[in-house]
Amino acid sequence: MTAADVALLATEVETSRATAYRLIKLFRAGGTVMSLVDRKRGRPEGHRVLDDKREEIIRTTINRHYLTRNRPTVSQLVRDVQTNCISAGLKRPHRRTIKARLEEIELQRRAKRRGETEIVKQTQAVPGVFAASRPLQVVQVDHTKADIFCRRRGDPAADRPALADTGDGCLQPHGDGILPDDGRALPAVDQRRSTMTMGTIIRPLQRAEVELVWQIERREVVQEIYEVADGRLHLRPQFYDTREWPDGEPEIYTPILFDCFDHDGVFLGAFAGEKLVAAGVVDARPVGDYPNLRQLAFLHVSHDWRGKKLALRLYQLCKDTVVGSGAEGFYISSTPTRRTVEFYLRQGAKLMARPDTTLVSIEPDDIHLAHWF
């Protein structure tokens, strides 16, 4: 796993890189997905830090002075233990430590020794019957926090996607997660096949589906935008409420998208049922002034699907295609809205000191960025 893989993992699970490395270490050490389940903070259960002499004083004092029918209080027990430790020339243990040793004693045994009849009665097992008179009157709930399913090549279901965490506690099909014969997982996503993210299926678009990109709901309320001055990005207030695609934009850009498709462009769409809710497009042709870059020509997510990491997933899949082609990065002509620009900056994009001549003439108000991989 490379540093870039770890960075992507940290972004997807919204944590730091240090935590991502720690999770990877836990998984490798434990070997199961349950190794990643949150554990209680503090020392492991049963762990002892006191020396044997103080442990023996605590144990003896509890048996001789606390577990009696005189029923001394916990505070009295603490004082007795600490006095006995001081008399023995030992450092007195903390109240929490003494109380923890007391709570390790079975409740019913403790109550019997102290003559606490009500507690004894409440903890006494009584004869009874556990029965159900109708279907589903009694059900067993599986509280396992994580499940993982693996398949091997040759299984009847091998042509179906594997399962991955959707981020909401459910496992959903996700890419080509088939296991090879030696049991190792194949992490790479085949761009020719579909993958599933957050309840949407991501797959390549056909030429006849290119115009579906205008189904994506463009609705957005903008409060701030970026502009470039003195070679730097400056944020300034700018309010507008976008309800749909700007007038004439589909008519202008549809021929450009078809031309991109006809020159082996990469078109990835995320579908919720039959509806296209997000799309990413990479122009396979070299950028004029920067032949080692490829233009990220289109990346949009419908309003109701934002915040579900669809843009991040599409961006990564588009990036994989560029890396596979031998190019060195993305050229991005970004709309100047704060949300959009900062998304690209988080992925590693930087402001272009000298934008591409052709692209800046087409979109002079855009923020022109480059993401060198």
PyMOL commands that set and color helices and strands:
alter all, ss='L'
color gray80, all
select helices_A, chain A and resi 3-12+17-30+33-36+52-66+74-87+95-103+107-114+117-122+207-215+249-262+303-305+310-325+338-347+357-362
alter helices_A, ss='H'
color red, helices_A
select strands_A, chain A and resi 163-165+171-173+195-197+200-204+220-229+232-242+266-272+275-286+293-301+329-334+350-351+367-372
alter strands_A, ss='S'
color yellow, strands_A
deselect
rebuild
show_as cartoon
